[in-house]
Amino acid sequence: MRKKIAEIINIVGGEWLGQEEELERIVETVSTDSRNIEKNALFVPIIGEKFDGHRFVLETFTKGAVLSFWKRGHLQPPPHQPLLLVDDPVAAMQQLAKAYLKEVGCKVIAVTGSVGKTTTKDMIAALLKRKYITHANAGNFNNHIGLPLTLLSMPENTEVVVLEMGMNHFGEIELLSQIANPDIAVITNIGESHIEHLKSRAGIAQAKLEILAGMNHQGVLFYPHDEPLIVQNEAFQRFKGMKRSCGLTPDADVSGRVKKDLGLDGFLLEDLHTHMEYSIPIPGIHNAQNSLYALGVVTFLQMEASEIKKGFQQLSLSKMRMEKKRGRNGVTIINDAYNASPLSIRAALNFFDGITGWKRKIVVLGDIGELGQHGPQMHKELGKELSPSRFPIVYLTGELMKHALEGAQEEGFHQVIHFDDKEALTARLRQELNPETIILFKASRFMQFEKIVDAIT
């Protein structure tokens, strides 16, 4: 984005507290982090539970910021500074992002779901980059702050933007959809993530379908073929745009099958309509469904099958998502601990159960977050599935994983061991490192499993 301060004021309104001659200054970047301010930046101060960005406004000016929002009625704004007084700095940033997106005029693809949304977003963006000037969220910039920052950072010549949309509560995806006005939306699945706040899978489906709130009747929705909670939902039935089901079944609009599982090298996916085969270099056949979403989207955007095939072959995912690494003493590590839900843990376990070529296979699981009152029982149910015939060595850590241990013990699974802290777990793993061993790591992000992985690589 490149705009004069005067233009920004025309878009978001507010009261200008700076000098008149400063209105011609150019804003080139937008940031909410005072530590990472670039030259000619707009700073957006955020008020959190333990911090207040307003206290760092003056510091941002010394680093090159030329403008900062300031919340009306909050503290005393410093005099003689290029400040724009607004009711809500974050809302003003969202308004600016929406206006900039409209000005750029690119296609908008929005992706949400309980699991797989980042993988699907990465796939779609990687494929589209072969034909279009494409921009996408970085990392976890998928909320009411990260999404507008993503939009404001895209080049003016962007042709397609791919936006992951995350949520914890009702109304959050609706807001993101109203900002982005997607042309194409993808719902990867309905799992148990965030059930703490949404109470049921039906509630989760309702929250995910908020992605339709900002779409017009020319929009296209890609959704899982085998999910009745979506097709039975009122919002889905009201949507007048195109609806395209995706699934590993001939009955889906976008249909495919896994022709061959290649273990750590990925899998071969066959399009059941065209019989074109695609080599997907991402471990885990549960990623076949995500591949179908990507295939459906890019085909709709008129990419040739030959280009799609080349794009799939060159795929790489974000870190900590089925990330294969070589550790100390030649041990093989699969780090899939960016996030977790009961659904994604079962998918990872099924993948790990199916791979061959190692004498020792170790599963390391940590707590799943945002399950609320359902957490203990869901962890216990997972523990009951950790059969020694499938998983000879299982290490657990975290308070909730104590319930998984309880479930495993009730089934007589004595190969499952719980560690009270990550230090003890790491010490045990250091004794297991050799070329004949492979270790799977899976947990929610707050468990910080990357620290364990770093300690053994």
WOLIN-V616411 format. One record per residue. PHI is phi in degrees with one decimal (* if undefined). Layout:
BEGIN
((PHI) (PHI))
END
This chain:
BEGIN
((*) (-140.0) (-141.7) (-69.5) (-55.9) (-59.7) (-67.4) (-63.8) (-64.1) (-63.1) (-81.6) (-100.0) (75.1) (97.5) (-112.6) (-80.5) (-106.5) (-89.8) (-84.7) (-62.1) (-67.7) (-75.1) (-63.9) (-88.3) (-64.4) (-99.5) (-97.0) (-115.9) (-138.5) (-130.2) (-144.5) (-108.6) (-115.0) (-65.9) (-79.7) (-124.7) (-86.2) (-103.4) (-62.3) (62.7) (-93.6) (-99.5) (-100.4) (-113.6) (-75.3) (-111.2) (-102.6) (-112.2) (-65.8) (-122.3) (-150.8) (-143.7) (-61.3) (-60.4) (-73.1) (-113.4) (-60.2) (-61.0) (-62.5) (-65.2) (-67.2) (-70.9) (-95.0) (122.0) (-64.7) (-113.3) (-156.9) (-140.1) (-73.3) (-144.4) (-71.0) (-59.6) (81.4) (-106.5) (54.3) (-110.2) (-63.6) (-65.4) (-74.2) (60.6) (-124.6) (-75.6) (-112.9) (-115.8) (-79.0) (-131.5) (-67.6) (-149.8) (-56.6) (-67.5) (-62.7) (-64.9) (-63.8) (-62.4) (-64.1) (-65.2) (-63.4) (-60.9) (-65.9) (-66.1) (-60.0) (-62.8) (-66.1) (-66.1) (75.0) (-85.8) (-70.6) (-119.1) (-114.1) (-114.4) (-127.5) (-139.1) (147.9) (-70.1) (-139.5) (86.7) (-69.7) (-69.0) (-60.2) (-64.1) (-59.8) (-61.4) (-61.8) (-59.9) (-63.6) (-64.1) (-69.3) (-65.8) (-62.2) (-74.4) (-125.0) (-120.8) (-74.1) (-120.1) (-126.1) (-151.6) (-56.0) (-100.4) (53.8) (-105.0) (-78.1) (-126.3) (-116.4) (-67.3) (-102.0) (-65.8) (-64.8) (-62.1) (-62.6) (-60.9) (-63.1) (-73.1) (-96.3) (-79.3) (-63.2) (-68.4) (-96.0) (-59.7) (-100.5) (-140.7) (-119.2) (-111.7) (-119.9) (-78.2) (-122.0) (-105.9) (-162.9) (-126.1) (-133.0) (-61.2) (92.1) (-74.0) (-71.8) (-57.5) (-60.7) (-62.9) (-65.8) (-69.5) (-72.8) (-91.8) (46.0) (-61.5) (-88.0) (-133.3) (-125.8) (-129.5) (-112.4) (-72.6) (-175.0) (-120.4) (-112.5) (-108.5) (-58.4) (71.2) (-63.7) (-54.9) (-99.3) (-101.7) (74.4) (-156.9) (-65.8) (-64.0) (-65.6) (-63.9) (-60.7) (-60.3) (-66.8) (-66.2) (-72.0) (-62.4) (-61.5) (-79.9) (-59.7) (-100.8) (-92.7) (-95.0) (-75.1) (-93.4) (-74.0) (-128.8) (-112.4) (-103.4) (-147.7) (-70.0) (-62.9) (-99.1) (-118.2) (-64.9) (-64.4) (-82.6) (-68.6) (-85.6) (-74.8) (-62.3) (-63.4) (-64.1) (-69.5) (-75.5) (-65.9) (-96.6) (-78.1) (-76.8) (-120.6) (-125.3) (-79.9) (-128.3) (-176.6) (-87.5) (-157.3) (-64.6) (-77.5) (-78.0) (-65.3) (-113.3) (-124.2) (-157.7) (-147.3) (-80.6) (-79.1) (-156.4) (-89.9) (-102.1) (64.0) (-67.4) (-90.6) (105.0) (-162.9) (-99.5) (-111.2) (-106.8) (-76.9) (-73.8) (-87.9) (-103.1) (62.6) (-72.6) (-104.8) (-125.5) (-89.5) (-106.2) (-84.4) (-123.5) (-61.7) (100.4) (-70.9) (-64.5) (-79.7) (-63.5) (-63.0) (-62.8) (-64.3) (-66.7) (-61.0) (-61.7) (-60.7) (-62.5) (-65.6) (-72.0) (-66.8) (-61.0) (-89.1) (66.9) (-81.7) (-72.9) (-59.4) (-65.1) (-72.0) (-61.1) (-60.9) (-63.8) (-64.0) (-60.3) (-62.9) (-103.9) (-64.6) (-146.0) (-97.9) (-61.7) (-61.3) (67.6) (-123.4) (48.1) (-83.2) (-87.0) (-136.2) (-101.2) (-101.9) (-60.1) (58.3) (83.8) (-67.6) (-98.9) (-122.1) (-113.6) (-98.0) (-118.9) (-105.8) (-67.9) (-161.5) (-157.1) (-145.3) (-55.2) (-64.1) (-72.6) (-66.2) (-63.5) (-64.0) (-65.0) (-65.5) (-63.1) (-62.3) (-65.3) (-62.6) (-86.5) (-81.0) (-131.2) (113.5) (-126.1) (-75.3) (-123.6) (-122.0) (-117.5) (-101.6) (-122.1) (-117.9) (-124.5) (-57.6) (-102.3) (-92.4) (59.6) (-103.9) (57.2) (-67.0) (-80.4) (-54.7) (-57.3) (-68.3) (-67.2) (-68.4) (-63.1) (-63.5) (-61.6) (-59.9) (-71.1) (-99.3) (-91.2) (-62.8) (-64.2) (-69.6) (-101.1) (-132.9) (-63.0) (-132.2) (-130.8) (-113.6) (-121.0) (-150.4) (112.4) (-63.2) (-70.5) (-69.4) (-64.5) (-72.3) (-63.4) (-60.6) (-59.9) (-63.3) (-63.4) (-67.0) (-62.8) (-88.8) (81.5) (-90.7) (-92.2) (-82.9) (-89.7) (-123.6) (-104.7) (-113.2) (-71.4) (-147.1) (-69.7) (-65.3) (-65.4) (-62.8) (-61.9) (-61.3) (-65.5) (-63.1) (-62.2) (-82.2) (-104.4) (-83.0) (-161.7) (-63.1) (-95.0) (-118.5) (-126.9) (-124.9) (-102.2) (-111.0) (-147.8) (-170.5) (-71.3) (-59.2) (-66.0) (-75.0) (54.6) (-65.8) (-60.2) (-66.5) (-67.4) (-60.5) (-61.5) (-73.9) (-118.8) (-118.7))
END
